[in-house]
Amino acid sequence: MERASSSQTTSSPREPESVFIANTPSNVQVIDLRNVEEKDRTVNRRLRSIHVFMITISGVLGAGLYVNSGSILRIGGPSAVLISFTVLGLLAWSVMQCLGEMLALWPISGALIEFVGTFVDEDLGTTVGAAYWFAYSINFAALIIAAAEEMNYWNPGKAIEGTIMFFLIPTFLVLFNSFGVHLYGLTEVVGGSLKLLGVLVVIVSMILINVGVGSGKNLGTTYYKHGPMFPHEREIADNWVTALFISFSIAAFAYVGVEITAATAMEARIDHQNQDDEHTGSLQQDRKATPADLVSVRFSSTWISFIAWLLYFVSGFLLTLNIQWNDIRLPRISWASTKGTATAQSTGPSNPDSGFVVSAYLSKVPGLANMFTIVLMITALTAANTNLYVASRTLFGLTRKIDGARWKWLGFFGRTNRYQVPVRAMFISCFFIWVPFLYLSESTTITTLLEILSQIGSVSCLIVWSCECWAYIRFYNCMYRHRDELREKPQYQHVCRFRRDGPVDTYPWRSHGQPLTMYAALFGCLFILVVCNGAVLWNGFHYKAFLAEYFAPLAFLALWLFLKIYRSGGWRYVNWRLEDLSNINVVQDKIDRLDDIRHRATARDTYQEQPGWGNLWGLF
């Protein structure tokens, strides 16, 4: 056992509390102490590319597809719908280009945490993990509520709604996900397929409604010809530009989830053919992944945000064709006054929450509104299932990161069960499951609270996006600065981003449009957080809107500051400098550490449990 001497030279005054690096020559047989010490801290790499794709799709295509488009239409009209979804789609693609390239190098446990902690600041990485866990934990509860809101279309009553939607379904999701990632991957393939099929059904139905199927008239482009293209709801914004900025903030929620590839990386399959060469001792092939291994990361980083944009754009465009922008039945921000520019008739479905359901209702096609409601419920529940998975894996990676002497109690939540599922982290990720029960109250204050919590989760995810872009910028510049030193050592060929000459280029994947893309991504995230989220206050201060938009950033900064002071032993000992990436020895130590983490969480990957009732996957 040895540790590189350069690890003693770091920019931080303390050692990372989770790192245990064990580097041994490939031709020496030793007992794998990582496996012995962390036998219940490992997971199985069983997810294939189709699983990763479906999990990410399920997380992206949530309630925002059907609800947010109606909210944006009412605030800023048809043009705001098309522009906001397009701009945010481009931003999501840019963010994933940055994150995807690092994931191709290190598909590791707690990737979002490790990337920021390694290249920016260790305490900031921990704060990012906490924010990301909070975002998906609260969104899990919010999506359960969204499904219940769709169920209200049939007025089932509070007792049935509370029992089925708020107790039985969350309990089933938790227990079902405890039986191994193989079974979870299967459910995501089925659920994701149903979700994509549902989107296609809705799109086709909206086209048929537009051409006059049912008892409705042939709408065509009537609302475009005789209605304004740049209207705005005066109760929300003073002008259309302000309404557009608010629409950007709302549309951001629809793209939350494109980064879920990072959460699945720790359980995605890797190629076992490229192992250390026992004759040469070369680590080069170990660092090189085959194209089949990288297809999920490359595809997710490049195409999932584009697929989401295409579905959002087409669906939103059809919605603007089939319903007026000022229809009073469209969903609106809860804190806004009921007085405004909405002029259409108020007759319609009970408790509408989606413009698509309203459009189906107005078409008078028998059963169409009911079918749309079922599609929305399935969409929300499958997205809730994905959010629970992401939250539990994030907490699992977070506890591994901060499990040390002073944080030993948190290590309890970083252990896995016999199926190598972090069930303890999954149960803690259900912390906000009490929130949906507040929905049973008739109070408008409770409704506003639920909307605020949901928006806080969305803002938290945007903060994480910003930090990941920052981490990639520092990584990119670091690799450029030390390109010559890294090129000289064979064990670091896999991180030579700027090495394109020579017989073999082992760098896994270079994202598109760099370095312009990374700066545009960071600017876009900060613009949404600072300008667009604040636009909702330009027409007058609303404390509810202020909490929804700025509670997450303030809490994030407070937690980061607290961690720096506490883990440094006091205010006077805080090191305010970022991670030192100017020293090549420190950089090499960081690379070694990330490479080691890549393999630590898969020590028992070869273990196969016998099929049976104890292993539900065996029944399939």
N, C-alpha and C positions, 0 to 999 in steps of 0.2 A: 504494500500500500504506500502510495506516495501522493503528495500534493505539490503542485508546482509552486516553487518559491515565490513566483511573482504574485501569488494570491495574497501575500502579506502586504503588498503595496496597492492599496485601494484608496479611492477618494473618500470613502465613508469611514468614520472612526470606529465602526463596529463590523464584525463579520456577519454576513447573511445568516439568519437563524435556521434556515432550512437546508443548507447545502452540505451534502456529504459526498465528496468526489472520491471515487475509487478507480484509479487508473492502474491497470496491470498489463504487462506484456501479453500479447495474444497467444504466445506459445507456452505460457505457464498456467497450470491448472491450480486454481485456488477456490476456496469456498466463497460463494457470492454472499458477502455480508449484507449487501443491500437487500437481498431477498430474505435473509434471516431476520434483519431488524425491521423490515417493512412488509412482512408477509401478509398483513391485512391492510396495506395501504396501496395496493396495486389494482389496476383495472385490466380488462381484456380488450385487446384490439380486434374487434369483430365487425366493425362497421365497414361496409364496402362503399364504393363511390355512389351507388344509387341511394344508399341510406343517408349519406352526408347530404346529397342533393335534396332528398325529400325532407329531411329534418330542417334544412335551411329554408326551403320553400314554405314549409308549414309554419315556421316562425315569422317569415316576412308577410305572407298572405294571411293576415289576421282580420280582425274586425275593421281595421282602418280602411280596407279596400271598399267596404260597403257603407261605412258610417262617415268617415272623414271627407269623402268626396261630396256628400250632401252638405256637410257643414261648410266646406270651402265654397261650394256653389252659392250658398245663401249669403256668405260674407262678401265675396268678390266677383260673383257672376261666372259665366262660362270660361272667360279667358283666364281667370285666376286658377280654375281647376286644371286646365291644360298646362299652363306655365309652371305652376307650383310642383306638380307631379314630375314634370320634365327636369326642372332644375334640381330637385331633391334626388331624382334618379341619377343624374350626373354626379352629384355629390357622393351618393352611396357607392357608385362605381369607383370614384377616385379614392375613397377611403379604403375600399377593398383591394385596390391595387397595392396600396402601401402595406396593409396587413397581410395580404395573401403572399407576398414575396417573403416576408419573414416566416410565415407559416410553412412555406415550402422548404425552408431551411430547417426549422425547428417545430415540428408538429408535437408540441409538448403539453403536459398538464399545466393548466393555469397560464396559457400562452399570453393572454392579455395582461396579466399581472407581471409575468417575467420580462416581457419585452420592455415595458415602461420601467420596471425596477432595474433592469440591466443597463439600459441606454440613457435613461433620464435621471431618475431618483428612486432609491429603494422604497422610501416611505410613500412616494407618489404611486408606485406600483401597488402597494398594499391598499392605498386609498381607492385606486381604480378598481381593484377587486371587490372592495366593499360596495362601491357605487354600482358596479355591474350586477352584483348579487342582488342588491336592493331593487334595481330596475326590473329584473326578471321575476323576482319574488312578488313585487307589487303588481306587475303585469299579469302574473298568474291569477291573482285575485280579481284584477280588473276584467280579464277575459271571461272568468266565470260569471261575473256580473253582466258582461255584454251578452253572453248566451241567455242569461235569465231575462234580460230586457227583450230579447227576441221572442222568448217564450211567452211574454206578456201579450203578444198578439192574440193569443187564444184566451186570455184572462183566466188562467188556471187557479188563481187564488194564492195567497201568501203561504199557506200551509204546505201545499204541494210544491210550490216553487222553492221554499226553504229546504224541504226534505230532500227533494231530488237534486236540485241544482247546487245547493250550498253544502250538502252533507254527503249524499250517496256518491255523486260523481267525483268530487275531489278525493274521497276515500278510495274509490275504485282506481283512480289514476295513480295514487301513491302506491297502493298494494301491487298493482299490475306492473309498475315500473321497477319493482323490487326483485323481479325474477330474471334479471340479466339483460345486458344490452342487446343480445341477439333478438329477444322477443320485442324489445322496444323498437329496434330497427325495423322489424316486420310490421309493427303497428303504424310506424311513420310512413312506410311505403304504401300501406293500404289507405291510411288517412290522407296522406298527401295526394294520392291518386284521386280519391273522392273529392278533395278540395279543388284540384285542377279541373276535374270534370264539372264540378259545380260552377266554377267561374265561366267555363265555356258555355254551359247551359244558360247562365244569366246573360252572357253577351248575346247569344243567339236569340234569346227571348226578348231582350231589349231591342234588337233589330226588328223583330217581328212586330213588336208594339209600335215602333216608329212608323212602319209602313201601313198600320191600320188594322192589324189582326185583332179580333175581338170586336167589342161594340164601340171602341174608340175610333177617332178620326185619324186620317193619315197626317201625321205631324210633319214629317220631313225636316226641313230646316226653318220651320215657322218661327220658332223662338229666336233664331239667329237673325232672320230678316226683319222681324217687327219688334225685337227687344234689344236693349243695349248690350254691348259687348264688354264694357268696362264699368259696370255698376258697382255700388258698394252699399252695405247696410249701415245707415247713418248712426245707429245706436252703437256700432262697434268701431267704425273708423270715420275720420273726417273726409278722406279722399281714397281713390282707388289704389294708389301706391301703398298707403298704410294697410289697406285691406289685403294687398298682395303679400306684404311682409308677414302679416298675421297668418295668411294661408300657407306661407313657407313653414312657419312654426307648426301648424297643424299637420301638414303633409309629411313632416319629418317623422312623426309617429308611425306613418304607414310603412316606412322603410327600416324601422328598427327591427333587427333580426338578420340583416345581410351578413353580419359578422359572426353568426352562430357557427360558421365553419371552424372558428378558433376553439369553440367549446367541444366540438366533435373530434378535433385533431387527436386528442389523447386516447380515443377509443377507435380510431380509424385504422384499418389494416396497413401494415408495412411489409415490405419485401424482405424475406429472410434469406434470399440468395446472395445479397450483397453484404456479407459479413466480413470481418477482418480476415485477411489472408494469413493462414497459420504458417505459411512458409516464408512470406515476405514481411509479415507484421505490418503491412501497410493499412492505414486507416482510410485511405482514399476511397476505396470501394464501399466502405461502411457508410460514408457520408453521401454517397451518390445513390439517389433513388431512381427507380425506373419510371418511364412515362406513365405506366399504369398506376403507380402509386401517387403520382402528382396530379392525375387528371381531376380528382375531386377538388383539390385546392385551386388549380388553374381554372377549372370550369366555374366553380363557385365565385371566385374573385372577379372573373371577367363577364360571366353571362347571367348569374342569378339576379343581379341588380338590373340588368337589361330586360330580363324576362318580367321582373316585377314592374318595371316602368311600362313595358308594353301593355301588360294587363291593366294597370292603373289608368294609363292614358286612354285606351280603347273603352274601358268601362266608364270612365269619367266623361268622355266625349259623348257616349250614348246617353248618359244620364242628362247632360246638358241639352240634348236634343228632345228628350221626352218629358221634361218637367221645367217649369219656369223658375228662374233664379230666386224670385221673391215669394215662392209658395210657402205658406205658413206651416205646412206639414213637414218641411225639411228640418233636420236636427239643427240646433243652435247652441251657442255657448250659454251655460246655465246662469251665469251671473249677469248676462245682458238683460236689459229691460224688455218686457214683452211688447212694448210700443216700438214701432219701427216701420219699415217699408214693406213688410209682408202684406200682400193684398189678396192672395188667392183664397178660395173657400176653405173653411176649416173642416169640412166633412172628410172622413177618411178612416183608415184603420186605427184601432185603439192603440195608444202608446207607440206611435211610429218612431223608429230609431234609424231608419235607412231610407234614403231617397229611392232606392231600387224597389223596396216594398211598396212605397207610395205609388210609384209608376206602375207596378203590377196591379195594384188595387184599382187605379184609374182606368186601366185597360179593360177591366171587367171580364178578363179571361178566367173561366172557372178554375179555381184551385191554384192559379199562378202565384198569387200573393202568399199562399200557404207554402208552396214549394220554395219560393225565395226565402221565406223565414226559416225553413228547415236547412237550406244551404247555409244561411248565416249562422245558425246554431252549430252546425257541424264545423264550420270554419273557425268559430270562436273556441270550441272545445278542443279541437286538434291543436290550435295555436296555444291554448292553455297547457296542454300536455307537453308541448315543446318547451314552453317557458319554464315549466317545472324541471325538465331535464337540464336546461342550461343553468338555471339557478343552482341546482344541486352540484353540478360539475364545477361551477365557479367557486362555490364554497369549499368543495373538496380541494381544489387547487390552492385556494386562499389559506386553508388550515395547514397545508403542507408548507406553504411559504413562511408562515409566522409561528410554526410549532417550535418553540424553544423553551428555555427555562422559565422565563417570565410569562409565557403564553401557553404553558403546557396544558391548561384546561381546554384550550381550543383544539388540541390534537385529538380529543375524543370524537370530534365531528369529522375528522379526516380519515376515518377508517372505513373499510368496505366489508360487506357480508360474504357469505360463502359463494355467492354468485358474482363477487367482485363488483358490486354496486354500492356506491356511497349512500346507503340508506339513511344514515344519521344526518348527513348533509341534506338529504332530500326532505326529511321530516322538519328540519329547521327551516328549510326553504318554504315550507307551508306556514310560516309565522303569521302572514297576513291573511290567513284563511278566515279569520274572524271578520274581516272587512265586509265581505259580501252579505253577512247577516244584517249589517246596518241598512242595507238596501231594502229590507223588509219594512223599514219605517217609512211613513208617509211624509216625513219632514223634508222640505226643500233644502234645508241646511245639510242634511246627510247626502243628498244628491250632489250638491256642490262639493262636499268633501271628497266624494268618490271621484269626481272629475279632476279635482286638484291632485289627488294621489296618483291618478293615471298619468297626468301631465308631468308630474315630478319624475315618474319612472322614465318617460320619454326624454326629458331633459338630462337625466342622469346618463342615459345611453349616449347622448350627443357629447357629453363631457368625456366619456370613455373614448369615443371616436377621435376627439381632439387630441387626447393624450397619446393614442396609438399613432396618429400622424406625426406628432412631435417625436415619438420614439423612432419612427422610421427615418425621419429627417436626420436625426443624430446618427442613426445606424448607417445611412447612406453616406453621409459626409465622413464618418469614421472609416468605412471601407475604402473610400477614395483616398483618404489621407495616408492610410497604411497599406495601400495596394502593393507596393514594392516589397515591403517586409513580409507580408502574408504570402506573396507569390513564391518566396524563396523556400518555404517550408511545406513539404508534401501534406502534412496533416491538416493544413489550413487551405488547401486548394478549393475545398467546397464552399468557402466564403469569399472567394476571389471574384467579386461582382464585376470588376473592370478588366478581367483577364479573358479575352476572347481569342488570343492567339495560342498556338501550341497544338499538339495532337489531341488532347482531351480537355474538354471544358466541363468540369463537374458541378458548376453552379446550377442549382435545380431549375430556377425560373427567374427571369427578369421581367418585372411588371412594365406596363406600357406607359409611355409619355413622361418618364422621369428625366430630370428632376422637376419639371413643371407640374406634374400631377400632384406631387406630395405637397407643394406649397399651395396649390389651388385647393386641395382637400382641407388643409389646416385653416386657410382663410375662410372657406365656406362654412366650416363647423363653428368658428368663432363668430362669423357674421350672423348665423342663425341664433347662437346663444346670446349675443350681446345686443344686436340690432332688432332682429325679427321677434325674438321673445319679448323685447321691451316695447314693441310697437303697439301691443294691446293696451298699454297705459297712456298712449299719446292722446287719446280722446277723453281722458279723465282717469284719475287714479281709482283703481278697484283693488282693495286689499286681497280679495280672493284671487284675482289674476296675478297680483304680485307674488303671492305664496306659490301659485302654480308654476311660475316661470323662474323665480329667483331663490326659492328655498333650497333646491338641489345644489346650485353653485355655491351658495353660502355655507351649506352644511359640508360640502366637499372640501372647501378651503379650510374650514374649521377642523375637520378630521385630519387633514394633511398636516396642519400646524400642530395639532395635539400629538400625533404620532412622532413627529420630528422632535418635539420637546421631551416626550415621555421616554422614547427609545434612546435618546442621547443623554439622559440623566439630568436634564435641566436646561433652562433657557440659555445659560452661559456656554453650554457645551454643544449647542446646535451647529452643525456644519451646513451652511446655506448653499454651498456649491453643488452643482450637479455632478453626476458621475464623470470621473476623469477618463476621457477617451483619447487623450493626447499621448498617453504612455502605451507603447506597443505591448509591453509585458502585461499590463492590466487588461488590455483588449484581448490578448490571447487567453488570459485566464477566464475572462467572461465567455469567450467562445467555447472553451473547454467545459465550463460549467453548464452552458445551455446544451451542448452535445450530451453531457452526462445525464441531465434531466430528461432528455429525449428518450433514454432507454430505461430510466429507473422505474417508471410507472408501468412497465410491461414485463417485469421479472417473471411473472407466472403466465405469460402469454401462451405457453405450450400446454398448460393444464387443460384437460378436457374432462368434464364431468359426464358420467354415464347417463344416457337418456332414462327418463322415468318421471314419476310425479314430482320428485324433488327438482327436476330440471324440465320445466315446461317446454323449453325449446326442443327437447328430444321428442315430444309428442307430435311436432310438426315435421 
